[in-house]
Amino acid sequence: MEIEKLKRERAVDAVYKVLRQAILNSTLKPGERLHIDQLSEKLDVSLTPVRNAIQQLATEGLVEVLPRSGTFVASLSPKDVEETFDIRCALECLAAEKAVERIQATDLKRLKALVQSLRKPVKNEQDRLQHERDNNDFHFSIIRLSDNQRLYEVYNSLNAHLKIAHIHMGIDSGVSRLKEEQDEHEEIFGALEARDVARVTIAMRHHITRARDSLIASLKEA
């Protein structure tokens, strides 16, 4: 496990950030057992900040602490994904409605550039990673346009769980359904550009529901 050592003064917050990133970038995989003493040694910190960081991750749902069994990176079941997407749908539809009221010409220009970038073919791993970044940026841009910090924080927590499902469970992150996704992004953008609340809500709900059903189907196959 390749994790950089930390400066002691960075303590709990730094350990939390490093472990969280390790979970999201597949260094630590779902179901993998976490040994506090080993992590402490690798990160060059005492046991206490590692324990506290793991407790934070457990609160987020990214780590499971099982009595008499140990501490493990969390896994997601199809039911977990369904529940998470239902909450995501509610949050993104609300954010899109608020965005219609607040969106400016510069915001539209940025979203249009992202939609165009998302139209590029995905031919290799580098293209796939760029596509994921653009897709993430597109959705987070709409969340930020809601101008609701609480909404952003809850959404960010959900996003971590969805990333686990996509990256760690061997799913193609939607590349096989790229054309559908591209059309959906363009419809969402068009609704925002037209400042049409009803249309953007329908478009966003369709996009997230389709993604949810596709991911659940892939999880069940796996």
C-alpha positions in Angstrom: 0.0 0.0 0.0 1.6 3.2 -1.2 0.6 6.1 1.1 2.8 9.1 1.7 4.1 9.8 5.2 2.7 12.8 7.0 4.2 15.6 9.0 3.2 15.1 12.7 1.7 18.5 13.1 -0.9 17.8 10.5 -2.4 15.1 12.7 -6.1 13.9 12.5 -7.3 16.0 9.6 -4.4 15.0 7.4 -4.8 11.3 8.2 -8.5 11.6 7.4 -7.8 13.2 4.1 -5.2 10.6 3.1 -7.3 7.6 4.0 -10.4 9.1 2.4 -8.6 9.7 -0.8 -7.0 6.2 -0.6 -10.6 4.7 -0.5 -11.8 6.8 -3.4 -8.8 6.2 -5.7 -8.9 2.4 -5.1 -5.7 2.1 -3.0 -7.9 0.8 -0.3 -10.7 -1.5 -1.7 -14.2 -2.3 -0.4 -14.0 -5.0 2.2 -10.3 -4.5 2.9 -9.4 -4.7 6.5 -7.7 -1.7 8.0 -5.0 -2.3 10.6 -4.6 0.8 12.8 -1.0 -0.1 13.8 0.1 -0.7 10.2 -1.5 2.6 9.1 0.1 4.4 11.9 3.5 3.1 10.9 3.0 3.8 7.2 1.8 7.4 7.8 4.4 8.0 10.5 1.9 9.2 13.1 0.7 7.9 16.5 -2.3 5.5 16.9 -4.6 8.2 18.2 -5.0 10.3 15.0 -5.5 7.2 12.9 -8.3 6.0 15.3 -9.9 9.4 15.2 -9.7 9.6 11.4 -11.2 6.1 11.0 -14.1 7.2 13.3 -14.7 10.2 11.0 -14.8 7.9 8.0 -17.1 5.5 9.8 -19.5 8.4 10.5 -19.4 9.2 6.7 -20.2 5.5 6.0 -16.9 4.9 4.1 -15.6 2.6 6.8 -17.3 -0.1 8.8 -16.3 -0.9 12.4 -17.5 -4.4 13.3 -17.4 -5.5 16.9 -15.1 -8.5 17.5 -14.3 -8.6 13.7 -12.3 -5.5 12.9 -12.4 -2.3 10.8 -13.1 -2.5 7.0 -13.5 -0.3 4.0 -17.3 -0.2 3.4 -18.9 -1.9 0.4 -22.1 -0.9 -1.3 -25.0 -3.2 -2.0 -27.7 -2.6 -4.8 -30.0 -1.4 -2.0 -27.4 1.1 -0.7 -27.0 2.5 -4.3 -30.8 2.8 -4.8 -31.2 4.7 -1.5 -28.2 6.9 -2.2 -29.4 7.8 -5.7 -32.9 8.6 -4.4 -31.3 11.2 -2.1 -29.0 12.4 -4.9 -32.0 12.8 -7.2 -33.8 15.0 -4.6 -30.8 17.1 -4.0 -29.9 17.6 -7.6 -33.4 18.4 -8.7 -33.6 21.0 -5.9 -30.2 22.4 -6.9 -31.3 22.6 -10.6 -34.4 24.5 -9.6 -32.4 27.0 -7.6 -29.8 27.3 -10.4 -32.5 28.5 -12.8 -33.0 31.5 -10.6 -29.3 32.3 -10.1 -27.5 31.2 -13.3 -25.5 33.9 -15.1 -24.1 34.1 -18.6 -20.6 33.1 -17.3 -22.1 30.0 -15.7 -23.8 29.0 -18.9 -20.6 29.4 -20.8 -18.8 27.1 -18.4 -21.5 24.5 -18.4 -21.6 24.6 -22.2 -17.9 24.0 -22.4 -18.2 21.0 -20.1 -21.1 19.5 -22.1 -19.0 19.9 -25.3 -16.0 18.2 -23.5 -18.3 15.4 -22.4 -19.1 14.8 -26.1 -15.5 13.7 -26.8 -15.0 10.0 -27.5 -13.6 7.8 -24.7 -10.8 5.7 -26.2 -8.4 5.0 -23.4 -7.9 5.2 -19.6 -6.8 8.9 -19.8 -9.9 9.8 -21.7 -12.1 8.0 -19.2 -10.5 9.8 -16.2 -11.0 13.1 -18.0 -14.6 12.2 -18.7 -15.2 11.4 -15.1 -13.6 14.8 -14.0 -15.8 16.7 -16.5 -18.9 14.8 -15.4 -18.2 15.5 -11.8 -17.5 19.1 -12.5 -20.8 19.5 -14.5 -22.9 18.1 -11.6 -21.0 20.0 -8.8 -21.3 23.2 -10.8 -25.1 22.9 -10.6 -24.9 22.0 -6.9 -22.9 25.2 -6.3 -25.3 27.3 -8.2 -27.9 26.4 -5.6 -26.0 28.7 -3.3 -26.8 26.2 -0.4 -23.9 25.1 1.6 -25.8 22.4 3.5 -27.0 20.9 0.3 -23.4 20.9 -1.0 -22.0 19.2 2.0 -24.7 16.4 2.0 -24.2 15.9 -1.8 -20.4 15.7 -1.4 -20.8 13.0 1.2 -23.1 11.0 -1.1 -20.7 11.5 -4.0 -18.0 9.6 -2.2 -20.3 6.5 -1.9 -21.2 6.6 -5.6 -17.5 6.9 -6.5 -16.8 3.8 -4.5 -19.5 1.9 -6.4 -18.2 3.0 -9.8 -14.4 2.6 -9.2 -14.1 -0.3 -6.8 -16.7 -2.7 -8.0 -15.3 -3.0 -11.5 -18.0 -1.1 -13.3 -17.3 0.9 -16.5 -18.5 4.2 -15.0 -21.1 4.6 -17.7 -18.8 4.6 -20.7 -20.9 1.9 -22.4 -23.9 4.2 -22.1 -22.1 7.3 -23.1 -24.5 8.4 -25.8 -27.4 8.4 -23.4 -25.5 10.3 -20.8 -24.4 12.9 -23.4 -27.9 13.5 -24.6 -29.1 13.8 -21.0 -26.4 16.4 -20.1 -27.4 18.5 -23.2 -31.0 18.4 -22.2 -30.2 19.5 -18.7 -28.1 22.3 -20.1 -30.8 23.3 -22.5 -33.3 23.6 -19.7 -31.0 25.7 -17.6 -30.3 28.0 -20.6 -34.0 28.4 -21.2 -34.5 29.0 -17.5 -37.3 26.4 -17.5 -37.8 25.0 -14.0 -40.2 22.2 -15.0 -38.0 21.1 -17.9 -34.8 21.0 -15.9 -36.4 19.0 -13.1 -37.7 16.4 -15.5 -34.4 16.2 -17.3 -32.4 15.9 -14.1 -34.7 13.2 -12.6 -34.6 11.2 -15.9 -30.8 11.4 -16.0 -30.2 10.3 -12.4 -32.9 7.6 -12.5 -31.4 6.1 -15.6 -27.9 6.2 -14.1 -29.3 4.5 -10.9 -31.0 1.7 -12.8 -27.9 1.1 -14.9 -25.6 1.0 -11.9 -27.8 -1.4 -9.9 -28.1 -3.7 -12.9 -24.3 -3.8 -13.2 -23.9 -4.4 -9.5 -26.3 -7.3 -9.6 -24.5 -8.8 -12.6 -21.2 -8.5 -10.8 
